Amino acid sequence: MKKKHTPTPWLTSGIDSRIIVCKRGYNICDTGGSVMLDVDEDKANAEFIVEACNNYERLQSENERMRAEINTLKQRLQRYTTHNKIRG
């Protein structure tokens, strides 16, 4: 059985905001220590990871909703074109 990730929301923390922590304050990871020691890039990576993780479930739900709407529209279009072929 696949283990579930630490619950969101996740936050950036630390002096340079390069550490990712859970809402209880426990460390999840540290994006610092890149070969080039680019603190700004490390911080941007941490912010990107947090943004992606915190929005994943919402985006997944929105994706499912949009796919269902597309399927509904496809069915309506199919019925419309079939109806108009019969009348035509």
C-alpha positions in Angstrom: 0.0 0.0 0.0 1.3 3.4 -1.0 1.9 5.8 2.0 0.2 9.2 1.8 2.3 12.3 1.9 2.4 14.8 4.8 -0.9 16.7 4.8 -0.9 20.2 3.3 -0.7 23.1 3.6 3.0 23.2 3.3 5.0 26.4 4.0 8.5 27.8 3.3 10.6 28.5 6.4 14.1 29.2 7.5 16.3 32.3 7.2 16.3 32.1 3.4 12.8 30.4 3.0 14.5 27.4 1.5 13.1 24.8 3.9 9.7 23.3 3.3 7.7 22.5 6.5 4.2 21.1 7.2 1.6 23.1 9.1 2.8 21.4 12.4 6.3 22.9 11.7 8.1 19.7 10.9 10.7 19.8 8.1 9.7 18.1 4.8 12.8 19.1 2.8 15.5 21.7 2.3 16.0 23.0 -1.2 19.3 24.6 -0.1 22.7 23.3 -0.9 22.7 23.6 -4.7 26.1 23.3 -6.4 26.1 26.9 -7.4 24.9 28.1 -4.0 22.2 30.2 -5.6 20.0 31.1 -2.6 17.4 32.9 -4.8 17.0 29.8 -7.0 16.8 27.6 -3.9 14.1 29.8 -2.5 12.2 29.9 -5.8 12.3 26.1 -5.9 10.9 25.8 -2.4 8.1 28.3 -3.3 7.3 26.4 -6.5 7.2 23.0 -4.7 4.9 24.4 -2.0 2.6 26.1 -4.5 2.3 22.9 -6.5 1.7 20.7 -3.6 -0.8 23.0 -1.9 -2.9 23.3 -5.1 -2.6 19.7 -6.3 -5.9 18.4 -4.9 -7.9 21.5 -6.0 -6.4 21.3 -9.5 -7.1 17.5 -9.7 -10.7 18.2 -8.8 -11.0 21.0 -11.3 -9.5 18.8 -14.0 -12.1 16.1 -13.3 -14.9 18.7 -13.4 -13.8 20.1 -16.7 -13.4 16.6 -18.2 -17.0 15.8 -17.2 -18.2 19.0 -18.8 -16.3 18.2 -22.0 -17.9 14.8 -22.1 -21.4 16.4 -21.6 -20.7 18.8 -24.4 -19.5 16.0 -26.7 -22.7 14.1 -26.0 -24.8 17.2 -26.8 -22.9 17.9 -30.0 -23.4 14.3 -31.0 -27.1 14.4 -30.4 -27.3 17.8 -32.2 -25.5 16.6 -35.3 -27.4 13.3 -35.4 -30.7 15.2 -35.1 -29.8 17.7 -37.9 -28.7 14.9 -40.2 -32.1 13.2 -39.8 -33.9 16.5 -40.5 -31.5 17.6 -43.3 
